[in-house]
Structure formats: C-alpha cells, structure tokens
Amino acid sequence: MNILSVENVSKRYGPRLLFENFSFGMARGEKVAIVAPNGSGKSTLLKAIAGTEPADTGEIVFRGGTRIGYLPQDPIFPEGRTLKEAILESDTPMKRAMLAYEKALKNADDGDALQAAMDMMDRDNAWDYEARVKEVLGQLGIERSDMPVESASGGQRKRAALAKVMLEEPDLLILDEPTNHLDLDTIEWLENWLASGNFTLLMVTHDRYFLDRVCTDILEIDRGELVRYIGNYSYFLEKKAEREAMLAASVDKAKNLFRSELEWMRRMPKARTTKSKSRIGAFDEVEAKASIRTDKQSMELGVRTERMGSKIVEYHKVDKAYGEVKILKDFTYTFKRHEKLGIVGKNGTGKSTFVKMLLGKVEPDAGKVVQGETVRFGHYDQDGLINADHKRVIEVVTEIAEVIELKKGHKLTAAQLLERFLFSRDKQWQLVSTLSGGEKRRLYLCTVLMANPNFLVLDEPTNDLDIDTLQVLEDYIGAYDGCLVVVSHDRFFMDKTVDHLFVFEGQAAIRDFPGNYSQYREKLKEENAVKSKAVAAAKSEAKSEAEASAAPKEKTKLTYGERLEFEKLEKSIEELEARKEALAKKLSETNDNDELMAVSAELEEVVKTADAQTERWMELAQWAE
C-alpha cells in the first residue's frame, strides 16, 4: 500500500499550464527525486503535495496517520522569535520541556523553577532530544540559534527550516532544493543522513551526486508527461538515453508512414467509404506521432570573450581580518591565463571576502591587490537580478545591449540571444516577476555572459538552475578561454569546471590543492587514514608504557620509608576500628534526627578510610619480613 498516492493532478497559472493529469505513488521507504527544466512546475507540485498550495484538479491521498515534513525553497518564519524558537515551533512534550529548561537556565537563581524544568525533562525523556537538537544545529552550521528570525539571512533561514523538518522526524519528507546555502561538508553529512534514514523522501534538487547517492527512483517531467525511472541518477541517464533513441526511431517510422498516407489521402475522392473513414482516423494518429519533436531545444552560450593581457590579478602580502577572525595573512598569489580555480571551505572562513577583494569591492587591511588593465569581470552572485520584477524579459537584456557579439564575428539581436537561453518569443514579453526562480537565474546568467567577460566569477551559480542549464554552462566553461573563479557547493559542477582548489580551512589557513573536489576528498581520506593510524599507534605505545610502569616490580623487602608507613598503618587501622565500633553503638542509641545524620555520615567516612588503609597494609605486608 502506498504512503502517498497522486491521481490526475493538474495546475494552471492563468493561461499557463504547468502540468496536467500527473499520477504516481510512493511506497514506504522510497526516496524519489523530481527532475525537469526550470518552469516545469517542480516546486508547485511539491507545494500541492505538501498542502501549501491547492492543485486545480486531481486527488492527493496519504496513508492514515502519516506525518509530513516540508522544506520549501524559500522558507518564511513569523517574526518576533529566535531561530531556535522557530526550529522548535511544533508543540510536542519534548520540545516544551526543552524550551522550559533553557528558560530556567537563564534564571538560575530561581531554584524551584529550575528543578521543575529538570523534572519535566526527566518525565518527557527530553535529555536525548536536547542532545539531538545540538547535533543537528551543529552539523547544519547554525551557531547563533538565539538570532532573531528577522535578522537572519536567507541561507540561515533555509538551514533553520531544514533543522526543523529533520527534528520533527516525519514519515514523509518533502524537500525543495535542500542543498542550497549549505557548505560541502554539511551536504555530505546530509547526504549520508538521508540515504540511511528510515523514512520516505520526495525532493527536488539539482545536485547530481546527491541524486545518485540518495535516490531510489527518478520522476522526470518530459514534454508534459511524468516518466518514472526505477533507479538512481546514473540509471536514469542510461535509460533516458535508450528511451530517447527509441522515441526518435518511432517518430522516424511514423514520418515515413505519414508521407505515404498523405499521398493516399490526396488521391482519395471526396466521397468516403466506411473503410476509408477508418483509414483517415489512423492517418490522424500517425500525423500526431510524426509531429513529435525529438530534437529538444537546447541552450547555447556562444558569446565572445574579451582578450586578456599578460597581467591579470595579483595578491601581494595581503592581510584581512574581522575582529578575531582572520581571513588572509601575508597572502601572495598571481592568477595565470586560462586558470580555473574552485573555492571551498566551511561557512564563515572568508570565501566571499576573498571574492570581494578580487573584484575590488573590499580593501585589504595590509598589502595590495593589483588588477590588470585588460581584465573585464563577469560576476554572477547570489543576489541575482536587482529591481527587475517590474520589467519585461526583453527589456532586461536590451538595457545592456541591443546587439550581442559572438565568436568568429557573428552577432545576435537581444531577442535571438534570449531564444538561445530558452526564452521563447512569447515569454520574452512576460514580466520578470512571472518567471520561476530558476528562470530568473537563467536570465541573470544571460546578462552576465553577454557582457563578454574575460574573468568570470561565479558565486554559487548552481542554486536554482536546472540540470540541463548546468550541463550547458559546464560545456561553456570547458571551452572558455578566460580566467574562472567558482565558489560552489555543487561537487559535480566543481569536478567538471575547475583544475585546482583554494580550501579555506579557517583563521587565514588556505590550502592550494592541485585537482578537483573529488580528488581533494580522496586525498583528505588518505591523510585522515594516516593520522588515524598514527594516533592509534601513539595510544597503543602510551598504553604499553602505562602498563609497564604500573606492573609490580620485583621486590625482596620494604624500603625504610615503607617500613615506617606499614607500622603507622597498623596503629591507624586499630584506631579506626575502635572508632567504627563507637559510632555504630552511638548510632543505635540516638533518637535525634540531626545527630543521627551526622553520626551516619562520620561512620561512612571512617569505614571508607579503614578499607583504603587496610588495602594498602595488605599490599605492604607481602614484603614485610
């Protein structure tokens, strides 16, 4: 029995049909991803299933008692609370106990309130949950959980929303672009968590390694149909290629049949027999199949690159810090022609600051950054198009240039360029505000590349772009003859586009690694394995030394000091035994409660001391003559 059943679901925005009569089901434990070009309705379909936006037609049914967790692409939290309060918003006994305990800790002078909160933690088994909350917040990089929601960045809110969904432990997890705004270490942790989790997963993501390692099934929206592939992303690519080849052969056969049928139709007299009417109906079916387009429209990025001189960008003994956080220290580096550099590292280690210094937007504290005269930057950042929602798509491009120069002296009008970026003539006259998030990012990419930059800086370019667009961008970068700097959390994209990395390790430590991201991770595994062996060997050696020092040495008699200690112990033990008898007698005779407690405590201490001294006396006695 399915945990989720979607039957004939359709959605339309005004005249625009997003999807029609989509049907699929999910069994418990399946992990399914939806892949499709931007604007195909992936996020809208997730919203309909999560219940945040109704479908126009169809039915969505969950198995009874199914708990659902939903991560939207752009989470919104009510203002007036901290990130942690927003994360623990759901009303469960464990969450209530934890929040009450944290509140009591802030007012530690109120002992009664603290004790009541601790009792609540015990009663609701919330201590393990508190540890789980700390683990999730730590792994997702939510260090300032006391930050007001309204002060948090989009990335911080996205991580908080992901933490909230994970801690709710739903039966069905619905995630829209879960890897956006996460660093690479966090993505790999999340990937392992999702792959091993005992829940059902439905998600939209462009991260191809993520798709390959987490998913059991792929749902593709293709030519208005929903096609299911039972397997991971690699299997999907293989079977999709086979399906496209079969469709192309079928369409070619239909075209040949269509030509012969068309010739017959033209020869037929106007009066139709029953037999001819049947053949006419078959002709209509052949015509429909023959008209299917198998040469899918693809995006082309053939814009020209400005020539670059010998001097590009140089860092000379650069220092940069924000308070106690060091970004660069005595950093020197010279960019070379055709260099393709990837920048990785945990959030807060200075990656964005490095890029801003490269672009001349941030000045160093010491040293200098020198830029060559012929350098022409193209900067694709996370902000995207600014104040463009009220403009039409064609206006965004024509404000930059009416005609765009391509390679080999060719030129394109703004409308022709937009068609190459998969914006039809009709869509070019739409307002930017009506585009999907991915379509806006694709339009933004168009505006960056049409300026013919010779030094391309891409800051998180994979956020919200569909896989088809990413593949074309990767091909463009492969043929790009300028310099490239990429800051990205997409491992697949980094592997295909860069030839070396700057790994920001924190506190101005920057490692220059000669290779792509997967090669770096393999090298890191080797280094960690060597370190683990060294640590294990050191522990083993220390243990052996400790055991050797603790082992009893050959001994024939007591030293002078030990002889004195032995004699003192005999006397002391006799005194302690006498005191123990006296206290035991007193304990049986007293009726005063305070005195009873005092005598009991002293007796416990005397017994403890006597036992310890007796053990030492026995140790020395074996060597006494």
VOGU-3710 file (C-alpha; in Angstrom, 3 decimals, decimal comma):
1> mnilsvenvs> 0,000/0,000/0,000  1,293/3,463/-0,938  2,147/6,015/1,731  1,332/8,676/-0,938  -0,949/8,477/-3,984  -1,175/11,335/-6,513  -4,003/10,913/-9,044  -4,577/13,106/-12,145  -3,256/16,305/-10,549  -3,198/19,459/-12,709
11> krygprllfe> -2,154/23,071/-12,113  -2,526/26,209/-14,196  -1,483/29,829/-13,584  -3,841/31,912/-15,727  -3,333/30,804/-19,345  -0,112/28,968/-18,475  -0,457/25,203/-17,926  2,259/23,905/-15,572  1,277/20,230/-15,530  -1,763/18,131/-16,350
21> nfsfgmarge> -3,061/14,773/-15,094  0,098/13,787/-13,228  -0,234/10,483/-11,349  2,263/8,498/-9,259  2,560/6,705/-5,931  5,237/6,199/-3,308  5,708/3,203/-1,035  7,187/3,467/2,454  10,964/3,873/2,381  11,255/5,012/-1,246
31> kvaivapngs> 13,442/8,033/-1,965  12,250/9,810/-5,101  13,529/12,941/-6,889  11,716/15,053/-9,491  13,895/16,398/-12,325  12,792/18,796/-15,062  13,734/22,110/-16,709  13,061/25,343/-14,823  9,451/26,463/-15,149  8,048/22,922/-15,448
41> gkstllkaia> 6,248/23,134/-12,100  8,505/21,016/-9,848  8,218/23,301/-6,820  4,497/23,851/-7,419  3,926/20,082/-7,484  5,726/19,754/-4,134  3,592/22,575/-2,690  0,423/20,818/-3,840  1,520/17,541/-2,222  2,567/19,335/0,991
51> gtepadtgei> -0,799/21,099/1,091  0,507/24,674/0,979  -0,962/25,393/-2,476  -4,012/23,554/-3,857  -3,990/21,748/-7,188  -6,698/22,684/-9,714  -7,788/19,092/-10,304  -6,978/15,614/-9,076  -6,563/13,939/-5,723  -3,633/13,606/-3,293
61> vfrggtrigy> -4,071/10,890/-0,646  -1,800/9,922/2,267  -1,921/6,720/4,264  -3,715/7,322/7,561  -1,529/8,704/10,343  1,310/9,758/8,005  3,362/12,630/9,462  4,610/15,032/6,774  7,630/17,340/6,905  8,021/20,002/4,187
71> lpqdpifpeg> 11,038/22,185/3,365  10,073/24,970/0,901  12,600/26,561/-1,428  12,326/29,915/0,373  11,194/29,306/3,984  9,321/32,044/5,853  9,206/32,210/9,672  6,963/34,504/11,727  8,901/37,441/13,164  9,350/38,108/16,872
81> rtlkeailes> 11,133/34,870/17,759  14,643/33,436/17,648  15,830/30,867/15,126  15,818/28,197/17,819  12,262/29,041/18,874  11,234/28,817/15,210  13,019/25,466/14,858  11,269/24,087/17,966  7,937/25,610/16,994  5,923/22,347/16,851
91> dtpmkramla> 4,020/21,598/20,025  5,423/18,315/21,396  6,133/17,399/25,054  9,877/17,068/24,406  10,117/20,488/22,761  8,059/22,138/25,520  10,300/20,557/28,161  13,477/21,639/26,400  12,345/25,260/25,951  11,222/25,427/29,611
101> yekalknadd> 14,593/24,042/30,731  16,550/26,586/28,654  14,388/29,399/30,031  15,008/28,183/33,601  18,781/28,067/32,994  18,718/31,775/32,117  17,200/32,444/35,571  19,316/30,036/37,608  18,593/31,940/40,852  15,073/30,515/40,786
111> gdalqaamdm> 15,919/27,037/42,083  12,310/25,866/42,187  11,719/26,726/38,520  14,971/25,002/37,504  14,071/21,875/39,464  10,571/21,846/37,916  12,115/22,172/34,437  14,542/19,307/35,150  11,669/17,159/36,379  9,818/17,912/33,128
121> mdrdnawdye> 12,918/16,902/31,110  13,024/13,602/33,050  9,299/12,940/32,656  9,216/13,577/28,897  12,565/11,841/28,139  13,849/15,102/26,670  17,553/14,801/27,568  18,330/12,676/24,496  16,248/15,039/22,374  18,292/18,000/23,616
131> arvkevlgql> 21,476/16,221/22,515  19,870/15,505/19,134  18,952/19,177/18,701  22,525/20,242/19,468  23,881/17,698/16,968  21,566/18,838/14,145  22,196/22,548/14,776  25,940/21,922/14,873  26,003/19,831/11,685  23,922/22,423/9,797
141> giersdmpve> 26,188/25,255/10,956  23,516/27,077/12,992  25,852/28,622/15,556  23,735/31,641/16,538  20,417/29,971/17,247  19,455/32,888/19,521  19,438/35,259/16,498  16,065/36,934/15,753  14,399/35,464/12,663  14,112/38,888/11,026
151> sasggqrkra> 17,906/39,389/11,284  18,794/36,027/9,708  19,949/35,744/6,102  18,117/33,624/3,536  20,742/30,916/3,958  20,395/30,907/7,743  16,607/30,634/7,479  16,951/27,766/4,985  19,239/25,832/7,358  16,896/26,539/10,277
161> alakvmleep> 13,911/25,268/8,273  15,865/22,123/7,369  16,733/21,570/11,053  13,054/21,998/11,984  11,932/19,385/9,458  14,635/16,909/10,463  13,850/17,198/14,174  10,145/16,575/13,564  11,107/13,071/12,312  8,260/12,798/9,761
171> dllildeptn> 7,213/9,645/7,897  7,279/11,520/4,563  9,948/14,156/4,000  9,339/16,669/1,158  12,427/18,768/0,345  12,762/21,554/-2,241  16,446/22,234/-3,054  17,765/21,102/0,372  21,458/21,651/-0,500  21,145/25,382/-1,294
181> hldldtiewl> 23,201/27,533/1,119  24,977/24,529/2,694  28,753/24,071/2,637  30,247/20,896/1,179  30,927/19,132/4,487  27,322/19,729/5,574  25,981/18,482/2,223  27,928/15,242/2,577  26,606/14,807/6,140  23,022/15,470/4,963
191> enwlasgnft> 23,503/13,093/2,044  24,506/10,256/4,401  21,628/11,103/6,772  19,021/10,995/4,004  20,446/7,860/2,377  20,410/5,888/5,645  17,189/7,326/7,144  14,154/5,106/7,714  11,602/7,413/6,079  10,057/8,178/2,682
201> llmvthdryf> 11,624/11,050/0,724  10,340/13,202/-2,144  12,629/16,015/-3,252  13,715/18,431/-5,942  17,447/19,055/-6,266  19,976/19,882/-8,983  22,847/18,210/-7,075  23,682/15,228/-9,291  25,934/13,426/-6,782  23,119/13,858/-4,252
211> ldrvctdile> 20,636/12,352/-6,712  22,936/9,447/-7,454  23,710/8,531/-3,845  20,344/9,143/-2,161  17,545/8,340/-4,627  15,900/5,006/-5,402  13,660/6,471/-8,150  13,663/9,433/-10,539  10,488/11,171/-11,788  11,152/13,221/-14,923
221> idrgelvryi> 8,767/15,819/-16,338  9,333/15,445/-20,089  7,202/17,022/-22,829  4,340/17,458/-20,395  4,451/13,833/-19,213  5,619/12,360/-15,916  8,027/9,453/-16,574  9,279/7,209/-13,761  12,713/5,519/-13,716  13,332/2,841/-11,056
231> gnysyflekk> 16,931/3,532/-10,076  19,357/6,297/-9,139  20,515/9,193/-11,320  23,117/7,156/-13,241  20,463/4,574/-14,114  18,095/7,396/-15,120  20,652/8,846/-17,565  21,235/5,429/-19,142  17,545/4,575/-19,534  16,616/8,089/-20,662
241> aereamlaas> 19,155/7,830/-23,499  17,601/4,487/-24,525  14,100/5,982/-24,352  15,100/8,992/-26,468  16,653/6,687/-29,091  13,505/4,507/-29,201  11,277/7,593/-29,486  13,413/9,012/-32,307  13,203/5,693/-34,213  9,447/5,517/-33,648
251> vdkaknlfrs> 8,952/9,107/-34,860  11,103/8,460/-37,968  8,983/5,409/-38,783  5,811/7,457/-38,251  7,130/10,171/-40,563  7,757/7,662/-43,374  4,274/6,202/-42,915  2,817/9,723/-42,726  4,253/10,605/-46,151  2,700/7,532/-47,806
261> elewmrrmpk> -0,627/8,058/-46,005  -0,677/11,729/-47,001  -0,190/10,746/-50,632  -3,146/8,310/-50,332  -5,328/10,989/-48,701  -4,702/13,368/-51,580  -5,673/10,730/-54,179  -8,909/9,747/-52,417  -12,230/11,053/-53,829  -14,354/13,279/-51,615
271> arttksksri> -16,997/10,594/-51,010  -15,753/8,476/-48,106  -16,456/4,798/-47,546  -16,553/3,254/-44,071  -13,180/1,672/-44,788  -11,634/4,944/-45,907  -13,022/6,754/-42,841  -11,261/4,202/-40,631  -8,036/4,800/-42,516  -8,465/8,558/-42,114
281> gafdeveaka> -8,705/8,086/-38,335  -5,487/6,051/-38,391  -3,876/8,788/-40,508  -4,673/11,366/-37,808  -2,894/9,205/-35,206  0,169/8,808/-37,443  0,229/12,557/-38,097  0,201/13,279/-34,337  3,084/10,885/-33,705  5,095/12,150/-36,668
291> sirtdkqsme> 4,827/15,723/-35,361  6,580/14,905/-32,058  9,841/16,858/-31,786  12,762/14,708/-30,713  15,376/17,399/-31,308  14,822/19,076/-27,942  15,651/22,757/-27,900  18,986/23,334/-26,203  20,585/26,410/-24,733  23,699/27,777/-26,452
301> lgvrtermgs> 26,295/30,053/-24,847  28,427/31,228/-27,742  29,166/34,758/-26,501  32,586/36,225/-27,243  35,357/36,666/-24,669  37,405/39,878/-24,494  41,171/39,400/-24,976  43,260/39,487/-21,804  46,727/40,938/-21,325  49,652/39,283/-19,550
311> kiveyhkvdk> 48,883/40,895/-16,187  45,680/39,585/-14,642  45,209/39,827/-10,834  47,936/39,696/-8,201  47,726/39,482/-4,392  50,812/40,917/-2,671  51,283/40,053/1,067  47,594/40,644/1,766  46,173/40,673/5,306  42,473/40,751/6,115
321> aygevkilkd> 40,588/40,129/9,357  37,268/40,925/11,000  37,970/41,229/14,714  39,436/37,948/15,912  38,509/36,134/12,675  41,467/36,072/10,282  40,700/35,749/6,566  44,097/36,266/4,915  47,566/36,597/6,432  50,597/37,564/4,308
331> ftytfkrhek> 48,806/36,024/1,301  50,548/36,214/-2,081  49,210/34,789/-5,324  49,297/35,561/-9,059  46,465/34,445/-11,350  47,559/32,855/-14,621  45,948/32,764/-18,064  43,100/30,257/-18,534  43,146/29,441/-14,814  40,057/27,695/-13,443
341> lgivgkngtg> 40,010/27,945/-9,645  37,454/26,499/-7,255  36,988/27,897/-3,745  35,657/25,632/-0,984  35,516/25,734/2,801  33,099/25,982/5,671  30,808/28,989/6,005  32,493/31,899/7,764  36,064/31,088/6,681  36,307/34,036/4,262
351> kstfvkmllg> 35,393/32,739/0,810  33,041/35,636/-0,004  35,520/38,191/1,366  38,240/36,759/-0,893  35,952/37,153/-3,921  35,003/40,721/-2,965  38,687/41,644/-2,677  39,296/40,062/-6,091  36,540/42,273/-7,562  37,813/45,383/-5,770
361> kvepdagkvv> 34,728/45,652/-3,528  36,666/45,156/-0,273  40,049/46,655/0,579  42,766/44,620/2,362  43,991/45,612/5,832  47,579/45,348/4,599  49,256/44,542/1,279  47,582/45,146/-2,063  45,533/43,512/-4,803  46,633/44,610/-8,286
371> qgetvrfghy> 44,330/44,218/-11,295  45,491/44,187/-14,936  44,172/46,887/-17,273  42,532/44,451/-19,695  40,661/42,435/-17,074  36,907/42,517/-17,571  34,989/40,798/-14,786  31,707/38,982/-15,154  30,238/38,427/-11,678  27,350/36,012/-11,111
381> dqdglinadh> 26,380/36,329/-7,441  23,651/35,066/-5,117  21,666/38,321/-5,232  20,648/37,792/-8,863  18,672/40,432/-10,753  18,045/43,532/-8,644  14,788/45,526/-9,001  13,836/43,795/-12,252  10,450/42,249/-11,395  8,534/45,147/-12,993
391> krvievvtei> 10,454/44,823/-16,284  9,799/42,548/-19,218  12,372/39,862/-20,006  13,388/41,506/-23,303  13,883/44,874/-21,544  16,387/43,389/-19,063  18,619/42,358/-21,977  18,175/45,403/-24,260  19,149/47,716/-21,388  22,597/46,107/-21,609
401> aevielkkgh> 22,847/45,846/-25,410  20,583/45,675/-28,466  23,097/43,513/-30,363  25,475/40,956/-28,853  28,783/39,928/-30,416  29,545/36,213/-30,661  32,656/34,275/-31,562  34,004/34,406/-35,136  32,422/37,813/-35,773  28,788/36,666/-35,616
411> kltaaqller> 26,128/38,818/-33,985  22,739/38,272/-32,378  19,873/40,558/-31,525  18,688/40,606/-27,917  15,618/38,540/-28,890  17,749/35,920/-30,649  20,071/35,670/-27,657  17,120/35,125/-25,336  15,870/32,326/-27,598  19,259/30,645/-27,185
421> flfsrdkqwq> 18,701/30,880/-23,428  15,357/29,038/-23,863  13,116/32,111/-23,626  10,506/31,857/-26,399  9,269/35,000/-28,151  6,080/34,907/-26,071  7,989/34,529/-22,802  10,296/37,435/-23,695  7,355/39,802/-23,232  6,411/38,419/-19,834
431> lvstlsggek> 7,214/40,353/-16,668  10,252/39,061/-14,791  8,008/38,688/-11,726  6,075/35,896/-13,511  9,184/33,740/-14,060  10,075/30,804/-11,838  13,102/31,109/-9,557  15,212/29,021/-11,938  14,129/31,040/-14,993  15,158/34,251/-13,228
441> rrlylctvlm> 18,590/32,754/-12,523  18,922/31,687/-16,168  18,043/35,224/-17,321  20,603/36,604/-14,873  23,245/34,241/-16,283  22,407/35,566/-19,742  23,024/39,179/-18,642  26,394/38,250/-17,087  27,740/36,332/-20,081  26,509/38,754/-22,767
451> anpnflvlde> 28,942/41,380/-21,420  31,826/39,267/-22,865  33,871/38,951/-19,637  37,400/37,529/-19,718  37,455/36,846/-15,964  34,343/35,031/-14,827  33,493/34,903/-11,096  30,630/32,537/-10,245  29,342/32,680/-6,665  27,002/29,719/-6,029
461> ptndldidtl> 25,972/29,505/-9,703  24,108/26,201/-9,311  21,399/27,468/-6,923  18,001/27,112/-8,638  19,391/26,300/-12,098  18,037/23,119/-13,684  20,344/20,265/-14,666  20,063/20,974/-18,420  21,233/24,567/-17,898  24,077/23,406/-15,640
471> qvledyigay> 25,271/20,938/-18,277  25,357/23,669/-20,912  27,151/26,039/-18,531  29,711/23,309/-17,824  30,299/22,871/-21,571  30,654/26,645/-21,978  33,252/26,801/-19,181  35,121/23,882/-20,737  35,609/25,951/-23,918  36,024/29,287/-22,078
481> dgclvvvshd> 39,495/30,793/-22,658  39,403/33,380/-19,860  40,044/33,022/-16,124  37,436/31,440/-13,870  36,797/31,506/-10,117  33,935/29,352/-8,790  32,517/29,315/-5,260  30,077/26,417/-5,204  28,637/23,667/-3,019  27,834/21,527/-6,086
491> rffmdktvdh> 30,510/18,808/-6,142  29,630/17,570/-9,636  29,835/21,099/-11,066  33,173/21,729/-9,337  34,608/18,455/-10,623  33,732/19,362/-14,215  34,821/23,008/-14,222  37,934/23,604/-12,060  41,503/22,343/-12,187  42,650/23,358/-8,708
501> lfvfegqaai> 41,184/24,471/-5,386  41,692/27,001/-2,637  40,490/25,234/0,509  39,676/27,793/3,202  40,381/25,985/6,481  39,787/28,953/8,820  41,962/31,552/10,565  43,787/32,502/7,336  44,837/28,914/6,572  44,393/28,389/2,807
511> rdfpgnysqy> 45,419/25,177/1,099  46,160/25,227/-2,641  45,213/21,761/-3,877  46,145/20,716/-7,466  42,987/18,908/-8,526  39,187/18,916/-8,417  36,912/18,416/-5,421  36,561/14,617/-5,587  40,334/14,264/-5,845  40,705/16,535/-2,817
521> reklkeenav> 38,262/14,426/-0,784  40,166/11,254/-1,702  43,431/12,894/-0,659  41,805/14,003/2,591  40,655/10,431/3,286  44,203/9,172/2,767  45,620/11,832/5,084  42,989/11,114/7,744  43,721/7,371/7,496  47,428/8,062/8,052
531> kskavaaaks> 46,610/10,336/11,004  44,267/7,726/12,490  46,985/5,070/12,265  49,497/7,427/13,876  47,073/8,288/16,692  46,247/4,588/17,235  49,959/3,715/17,332  50,650/6,540/19,802  47,772/5,395/22,039  48,988/1,802/21,908
541> eakseaeasa> 52,530/2,871/22,817  51,268/5,058/25,660  49,110/2,201/26,950  52,059/-0,197/26,866  54,219/2,290/28,752  51,470/2,836/31,315  51,033/-0,904/31,798  54,779/-1,372/32,117  55,054/1,372/34,732  52,028/0,007/36,604
551> apkektklty> 53,291/-3,589/36,623  54,650/-4,768/40,000  58,431/-4,732/40,111  60,489/-7,451/41,669  60,790/-6,703/45,321  62,505/-8,574/48,147  61,808/-6,297/51,106  60,311/-2,982/52,192  62,272/0,224/51,998  62,863/2,208/55,201
561> gerlefekle> 60,023/4,615/54,323  57,632/1,771/53,511  58,527/0,063/56,849  57,532/3,253/58,728  54,298/3,516/56,661  53,499/-0,152/57,430  53,863/0,368/61,160  51,763/3,551/61,128  49,022/1,793/59,169  48,766/-0,980/61,779
571> ksieeleark> 48,215/1,587/64,501  45,843/3,704/62,431  43,688/0,756/61,407  43,299/-0,262/65,072  42,162/3,264/65,943  39,713/3,358/63,028  38,190/0,017/64,011  37,699/1,284/67,560  36,110/4,483/66,294  33,849/2,454/63,973
581> ealakklset> 32,539/0,388/66,915  31,902/3,532/68,974  29,984/5,209/66,163  27,920/2,113/65,494  26,940/1,976/69,185  26,086/5,671/69,209  24,010/5,237/66,069  21,867/2,608/67,752  21,301/4,747/70,883  20,494/8,224/69,478
591> ndndelmavs> 16,969/9,431/68,657  17,779/12,959/67,494  17,375/13,194/63,720  20,154/15,775/63,144  22,604/13,854/65,304  21,618/10,619/63,584  22,531/12,072/60,182  25,850/13,455/61,465  26,891/10,158/63,075  25,863/8,219/59,985
601> aeleevvkta> 27,950/10,458/57,751  31,020/10,151/60,004  30,636/6,365/60,163  30,524/6,164/56,374  33,746/8,193/56,125  35,513/6,064/58,787  34,587/2,821/57,010  35,827/4,223/53,705  39,163/5,282/55,222  39,632/1,980/57,062
611> daqterwmel> 39,034/-0,018/53,890  41,584/2,034/51,946  44,241/1,735/54,651  43,630/-1,984/55,012  44,130/-2,472/51,265  47,461/-0,595/51,451  48,526/-2,534/54,565  47,907/-5,839/52,741  49,972/-4,627/49,776  52,941/-3,858/52,041
621> aqwae> 52,501/-6,938/54,203  53,617/-9,321/51,442  57,106/-7,755/51,513  57,413/-7,366/55,297  59,872/-9,735/56,974
//
